[in-house]
Amino acid sequence: MFMPRSIAALLAAVLLCWSFGAAAQPTAFNIICNDTYAGTPPPNSTTRVVQNKTPQIISICGWEVNAGAATVTWQLVYGTGTTCGTGQVVLTPVFYLAINGIQVSRSPYAQISLPPGQDLCLVTTGTGPLEFFLYYAQF
């Protein structure tokens, strides 16, 4: 089969770029969480757990949550202000904990990152108490 030189040269150039393209891609990096928050927020409240050091990014590696003598729900949101009330955006689904329930979700590396300049808040419902421990990084 006859292939004109220009088409053969083009095909060779495409294959050469494609085969070396993967090596030229930027590499991703892992964010290691080096800070924690521990607290017992009031029942039925929205509490800022990490205040942003503008214009930094807050990244989350995980949490440990413990309900007390009553059922509780909790959810992470972000926004600005003491209750993340300005521009509030839902970050996690609502989690339900039964009486004396425990939830642990943790990775050695960040799994969620907020946009720059945003505070992180915890929304709780129920009579509690709720003990909340967060693993995060801010840079």
N, C-alpha and C positions, 0 to 999 in steps of 0.2 A: 504494500500500500504506500502510495506517495503522499508525503506531508510537506507542504511548503516550509521553507526555512524559517520564515517569520512566525508561523504558528508553532513550530517545534521550539523555537527560542522562547516564545511566550510561555509555553507549557513548562519548559525547564525552569524559567524564572519563578513561576507560580509554585511549582513543587519545591524549589529551593527555599523560598520565603516561608512556605507552609511548614517545612520540616524544621526550620530553625526558629520559627515564630514562637514556639512554646518556651524556649530558653530566654527570649527577650521580654517575656511578660513580667510585670512587677510581682514580687512575692508578698504574700499576706503575712501579718505578724499577729502574735497572740498577745492579748492584754491580760496581765496577771493582776488580780485584785490584791491590793495591799492595805486596805482600810476596812473598818467594820462600823456598824451602827448597832447598838443594842438599846431597846426601850420597851416600855409598856404604854402604848398610846391610850388615850381615853376612849371609852366605848362610843360608838356612833359618831365618829369624827374623821376629819381629814387632817393628817399631821405631816409636816415637812420632816423627812428623815435625813435628807442630804441637801444642804444649801449649795447651789452652784457657785463656784468661784469664776465668774464670768471672764472670758468666754470659754471656759473649759467644758469637757465632755465627761459625763458620769457614765461609767460602765458597770454592769452588774454581773457577778459570778454566781450568786445564789442567795438562799435564805434558809433560816430555820424558824419555824413558827409553832407556837404552842398555845392552845386554847385552855382556858381554866374551867370553871364550874358551869359554864354556859356555852351554847353553840355560838359561833362567830363566823362572819365572812370578812375577807380582806381582799384588797386589790391595790396594785401599784399604778399610779398615774404620774404624769409630769406636766409642768407648766411653770409659771413664775409666781412669786409671792409666798406668804407663810402657809397658805393652804393650796398652792398650785392653782389658784382660782383663775388666773389670767392665762388664757390659751390652753386650758386643761385638755390633755390627750390621754386616753386609756392606754396603758402599757401592757397589762396582763389581764387575763380573765378574772372573774370573781371566784375566789377559792373559798370553799366551805370547810369548816372544821367543827366536828362534833365535840361534845364535852370531853375535856382532857385529850383532845386530838392533837396530833403532831404532824407537821409536814416539813420535809427536808428536801431541798433541791439545790445542789451545789456542784459546780465544776471548778477545776483549777484555773480556768480561763473565762474571760467575760463572754456571756451569751447574748446580752442585750446592751445596747448603747443608746443614750439619749442624744438628741440634737444639742449643739453647743448652747450654753447659756440657760439651760433649763434646770429647775429644781425637781427633786424626786419626793413624792408624797405617798403616804399610806392611807387608804380609805378603809375604815372599819365599820361594821354594823354588828348589832347584838350587844348584850350587856357585859360580855367579857368575863374575866380579863383576857388579854392577848399579849403574849410575850413575843417580840419580833426581833430577830437578829439578821442583819444584812451584810453580805460580803460585796465590796465594791472598790472601784478605783476612780480617781478623778485626775485628769491631766489636760 
